[in-house]
Amino acid sequence: MSVPILSLITFLPIIGVFFILSIETKRQELVRVTAMIISSVVFFISLPLYCGFDSRTSDMQFVEKLQWIPSFGIQYHIGIDGISLFLILLTTFITPLSILASWHITKHVKEYMIAMLVLETGMIGVFISLDMFLFYVFWELMLIPMYLLIGVWGGPRRIYAAVKFFVYTMAGSVFMLLAIIGLYFLNHRATGEYTFNLLEYYRLELSFAVQFWLFLAFAFAFAIKVPMFPFHTWLPDAHVEAPTAGSVILAGVLLKMGTYGFVRFCLPLFPEASRAFIPVISWMAITGIVYGALVSMVQDDLKKLVAYSSVSHLGFVMLGVFAFNVQGLEGGIIQMVNHGVSTGALFLVVGMLYERRHTRLIADFGGLTKQMPVFATLFLIVTLSSIGLPGLNGFVGEFLILVGAFKSRILYASIATSGIILAAVYMLWMFQRVMFQEITHEENKTLKDLNKRELVILIPFIVLIFWIGIYPNSFLRKMDVSVNHLLKQIGEKTHIVTNVYTQKKGEQSPANSDLKIDIVSDDKTVW
Amino acid sequence: MTFNILSILPILVLAGFGMLVLVVDVMSARKLGEKNLLAYLSLAGIVIAAIVSRNSTATTLFSFNETFTIDNYALFFNILFLLSTGLVILISHSYIKREDINHGEYYALLMFSTIGMMLMASGADLLNIFIGLEVMSISIYILTGFKRSKLISNEASLKYFLLGAFATGFLLYGISLVYGTTGTIDLRQIASFVAGKGGVKDPLLLMGMGLIIVGLGFKVASVPFHAWVPDVYEGAPTAVTAFMSVGPKAAAFAAFMRIFLTAFGSSHYEWQKAIWILAVLTMTVGNVVAISQTNIKRMLAYSSIAHAGYLLVALVAANNMGVSGTLFYLLAYIFMNIGAFAIVIVLSQKGDVGMNIDDYAGLGFKHPMLAIAMTLFMFSMAGIPPMAGFVGKFYIFSAAIKSGYVGLAIIGVINSVISVYYYLRITVIMYMKEPVRDFHPLTISPLIVVAIAIAVVGTLHLGIFPSKVMEIAQRSILTLR
């Protein structure tokens, strides 16, 4: 590639920071507009990644490689494959919309926008790094702006939430750092070469004991980030206290770093240990699914409800990833995007309600449908997408995941399915209490419907919800080869299922019919 | 008899300028305006000494009957000391004026102390190192009590002096035991003696080694020889505290590594265990106690103890990566720590008022530039990329893992997480608390701005483009064994 698109989208936000720094603090509108323009430009520059992405190869694409710290064998080495592609697009998609959703922020606007842009750099950097050192740098870098976003612009308990977020994540990631250093020396012992190149590490053959400990160190960092069941306690705090845009980015992108980490690092680097950990991770995921859903049900705060639902949804992602088959993995990856879109939109919706009423308690609402019909429609679509209604995005991901899970262990899948039912319960019940029934509070009678800015924010989410729901293939087809390659890497003899699947794909034209149908027909044979 | 004037030229330059400052001070005692001249004169001395040091890089020079050596290792440290002293002079200038201690001796003592450090880094035998340590320490004892009208400063000085003298006694006793068993004080001859015996087996020699560890352990502020640190750091003039927390620590580590890697390098199994324990204690106590501090100087004092602990981890690793990592880390530490102290000085008022961490509430949006700089230093010390402190820690923990000390590395990173808590607290208070006081109109002298700018650039540069300095550090340690 002649144009270094990846570097461009990674560092353009940082360059934007210098623009914003040069603007007078008083000119808040100009600061907002500048930030908006920069992040939009980043989004448009990132689109060629999708169009130019070659879905026939599992190799890294758009690769850039430069020496950085030669004495340690550290390189500036970036590139993407089908797994990271959509997470990057998700990041560049969500950031401008989050900035647009922060228009009402009047406290320290300049600093706020700077934090958002630095955050974008960090997030994109995590997904494109192919050098472990570089990855760690971005992984930690993104903590600082998020910490400030929660701590400065957050709710009443913001300091507690911000510090908890920071210390929790840091505690996990330092062990990962040690594991990375360990890999570095193990790789040296095996090949005689000092390098942090992830692709080189993929070739390492490690003994089970080594894999076990390194997996544990990596998994600890990622499990906190996801967050998986016993490590989730920072999430509700961070979500509830963060400003709307912070919650959106936290749910939309940051949590995905944990699941992405499992897919990118844990599985291919430590396949045997990963397999040994299937029961542990799966049970943690299942517990998360059920526990998150049950806790969501009893929340009286909208944001907390959505936060706990994240725990549940990400349990699904993890279950899919650790099903170790194509459906599970692809479902997991598409569900990462789905969750980013749906939950991001949910947080935006909650934020819009909060801006109007300055409360998030479910009991303070009720009967809003009459006052805000447009809002009600969009809210309903988002809610249904989160539940997983067929035709909307959530269905595709959850369905694939459950199919994958059924292939590997029926028990896991059966319990996890209850999570979907519970999701319907808590989401619909919440929707009913907020939007239907009689208006019980006088203040709610004068609520205004969505304004243009809010519409502009929500419409792209709605479009994506339908797009993924109706035609997921435009996404799945890009990740197909990469996922299969990953499975080959982890030595899974991808069962009969995949064989049928690939065979079918061979039969059909490259136009690729809907993948869902493939699997449905394929499933029946196994059931 | 070898004698090479080039080898001690930087020292001569510093000594000359130190005395010049004294003379100029006396001559111009009445004219207060002239006092600015002293700072510039000292800075000129530092710069010239640095230039002279650079010019003698060609080969390893031995001098004074091979008791004094200028190799790349000594050279690296010389530049390091000059850099730290230079930065300290920059931040002192307005501070000593404000505190009414603007005497020429201040600058002279800084320079004399630097001479001591250079001797320590260049000493090829135990006595030279000892003399260097004394020259350095005595100057700092005086500097600690420089606010002579303040009780707290006097107390700190006396405490430091008494405990320091005691520690020096230990060191000297250790040296004499080593001399008694090996018959020499020359590091390389000790090395061949130890190698000939197949390690340190003699209990007397072992004891000598232990006592040297105690003596130097006191100077680097390692636990359990750290009791003096908080009080002395708090009582000393802030600029001197900044000086104490970097220069002498670096010098003591220079001596530590030269003695233990050159002289006792072949028997590292014996001393690694002891240093292992010291490292763990130092990191843990430093970090845990720092959490509960409310005074920023005391917090930085405990944080400096913790950083000594990380550096000891590198010493335990005792491989090339660890030693060059120490050099890198010390350089990074100079930038971030002096930077932090510079901001402490800017934000405090006459009589060192405003040293409580809570006084920083609301700083973030009142003085955004200062707050951003402070945030950088804090995150750097906590080891968050892309700052210098992260690369330093990465370097050191890599060295520990390379030598197989995975447990030590794990304890190290856990400590790192603990430290995040109190470094983060500064940013919490600066950005997330409402101001409790009006920030008096800050009078920021241009010199201190230069110091902060250098520290910021250094912290970021070493964090983002560390490779050049790493290569220099790796080249500097080749003569060590």
Contacts between the chains, C-beta under 8 A, distances in Angstrom:
chain1	res1	chain2	res2	distance
A	68	B	467	7.0
A	69	B	466	5.9
A	69	B	467	4.3
A	69	B	470	6.6
A	70	B	467	5.9
A	71	B	467	6.0
A	71	B	470	4.9
A	71	B	471	5.6
A	71	B	474	6.3
A	72	B	398	7.9
A	72	B	470	7.3
A	108	B	365	5.8
A	111	B	364	8.0
A	111	B	365	7.4
A	111	B	368	7.5
A	133	B	394	7.8
A	136	B	385	7.0
A	137	B	385	4.1
A	137	B	386	5.6
A	137	B	390	7.7
A	140	B	384	5.4
A	140	B	385	4.9
A	140	B	390	7.4
A	141	B	384	7.7
A	141	B	385	5.8
A	141	B	386	6.1
A	143	B	384	7.1
A	144	B	379	6.5
A	144	B	384	6.6
A	147	B	424	7.7
A	148	B	427	7.8
A	148	B	431	6.5
A	151	B	427	8.0
A	151	B	428	6.4
A	151	B	431	6.5
A	151	B	432	4.7
A	152	B	364	7.7
A	152	B	431	5.2
A	152	B	432	5.7
A	158	B	432	6.8
A	159	B	428	5.6
A	159	B	432	5.2
A	159	B	433	8.0
A	162	B	428	7.4
A	162	B	432	7.3
A	163	B	421	7.3
A	163	B	424	6.0
A	163	B	428	6.6
A	166	B	420	6.7
A	166	B	424	6.0
A	167	B	417	6.6
A	167	B	420	5.9
A	167	B	421	6.1
A	167	B	424	7.5
A	170	B	384	7.9
A	170	B	416	7.9
A	170	B	417	5.3
A	170	B	420	5.2
A	171	B	417	4.8
A	174	B	413	3.8
A	174	B	414	7.4
A	174	B	416	5.7
A	174	B	417	5.8
A	175	B	410	7.6
A	175	B	413	6.7
A	177	B	394	7.1
A	177	B	397	7.4
A	177	B	413	6.7
A	178	B	397	6.7
A	178	B	401	6.8
A	178	B	406	7.4
A	178	B	409	5.6
A	178	B	410	6.5
A	178	B	413	5.9
A	181	B	394	7.5
A	181	B	397	6.3
A	181	B	398	4.9
A	181	B	401	5.0
A	181	B	409	7.6
A	182	B	401	6.0
A	182	B	406	7.5
A	184	B	398	7.2
A	185	B	398	8.0
A	185	B	401	6.2
A	185	B	402	5.8
